[in-house]
């Protein structure tokens, strides 16, 4: 997996392509530089966004407050900020559970 990660002063920006209402929540590979994530949650009232942040925090073994959507809250294409992690560490943790 080789998504296009960007380093910022706060951490790492992770491009994500979300598929809501999937049968289960899981990482589903990579597409055009973005990590594909299937979410069990529906895209209603922010449920899918919340599920995405919780899933990534759990998968990356960091605190929920360190994961936030910075672009694309109402889109399938999102940019997620992972605070306090370097891009290589994010890649390693994403690859180990994918």
C-alpha positions as CSV (number, residue, x, y, z in Angstrom):
1,X,0.0,0.0,0.0
2,X,1.4,3.4,-1.0
3,X,-1.1,6.2,-0.4
4,X,0.1,9.8,-0.9
5,X,0.7,10.9,2.7
6,X,1.7,14.5,3.5
7,X,3.6,15.6,6.5
8,X,2.4,18.7,8.4
9,X,3.5,20.6,11.5
10,X,0.9,18.7,13.4
11,X,1.3,15.2,12.0
12,X,0.3,13.4,8.8
13,X,-2.5,14.0,6.3
14,X,-4.0,10.8,5.1
15,X,-6.1,10.8,1.9
16,X,-9.1,8.4,2.4
17,X,-11.9,7.2,0.0
18,X,-14.8,6.0,2.1
19,X,-17.6,3.5,1.2
20,X,-20.4,3.8,3.8
21,X,-23.0,1.1,4.5
22,X,-20.6,-1.8,3.9
23,X,-21.2,-5.1,5.5
24,X,-18.2,-4.5,7.9
25,X,-15.7,-1.8,8.6
26,X,-12.3,-2.6,7.1
27,X,-9.4,-1.2,5.0
28,X,-10.0,-2.2,1.4
29,X,-6.6,-1.4,-0.2
30,X,-5.6,1.8,-2.1
31,X,-7.1,3.7,-5.0
32,X,-5.4,6.7,-6.8
33,X,-3.2,7.5,-3.8
34,X,-6.0,7.2,-1.2
35,X,-6.6,4.5,1.4
36,X,-10.0,2.8,0.7
37,X,-12.0,2.2,3.8
38,X,-15.3,0.4,4.0
39,X,-17.5,1.6,6.9
40,X,-20.5,-0.2,8.4
41,X,-22.0,3.1,9.4
42,X,-24.5,5.1,7.2
43,X,-23.6,8.6,5.9
44,X,-26.3,10.2,8.1
45,X,-25.8,12.8,10.8
46,X,-22.0,12.4,10.8
47,X,-22.2,8.7,11.7
48,X,-19.8,7.6,9.0
49,X,-17.3,10.4,9.8
50,X,-17.4,9.4,13.5
51,X,-16.9,5.7,12.6
52,X,-14.0,6.6,10.3
53,X,-12.2,8.5,13.0
54,X,-12.8,5.8,15.6
55,X,-11.7,3.0,13.3
56,X,-8.5,4.9,12.3
57,X,-7.7,5.7,15.9
58,X,-8.1,2.0,16.9
59,X,-6.2,0.7,13.9
60,X,-3.3,3.2,14.3
61,X,-3.3,2.7,18.1
62,X,-3.7,6.4,18.9
63,X,-6.2,8.5,20.8
64,X,-9.5,9.4,19.1
65,X,-8.7,13.1,19.6
66,X,-5.6,12.7,17.5
67,X,-7.7,11.8,14.4
68,X,-9.8,14.4,12.7
69,X,-11.3,15.0,9.2
70,X,-9.8,18.3,7.8
71,X,-11.4,18.1,4.4
72,X,-14.3,16.4,2.8
73,X,-16.7,15.9,5.7
74,X,-19.6,15.5,3.2
75,X,-17.7,13.7,0.5
76,X,-16.4,10.2,0.0
77,X,-13.0,11.7,-0.6
78,X,-11.5,12.9,2.7
79,X,-8.3,14.2,4.2
80,X,-7.7,12.9,7.7
81,X,-5.1,14.5,10.0
82,X,-3.3,12.0,12.3
83,X,-1.7,14.2,15.0
84,X,1.7,13.3,16.4
85,X,2.6,10.6,13.8
86,X,5.1,10.6,11.0
87,X,4.0,9.3,7.5
88,X,6.3,6.3,7.7
89,X,4.7,5.2,11.0
90,X,1.2,5.6,9.6
91,X,2.1,3.5,6.6
92,X,3.6,0.8,8.7
93,X,0.5,0.6,10.9
94,X,-1.9,0.7,8.0
95,X,0.0,-2.0,6.2
96,X,0.2,-4.3,9.2
97,X,-3.5,-4.6,9.5
98,X,-4.7,-4.3,5.9
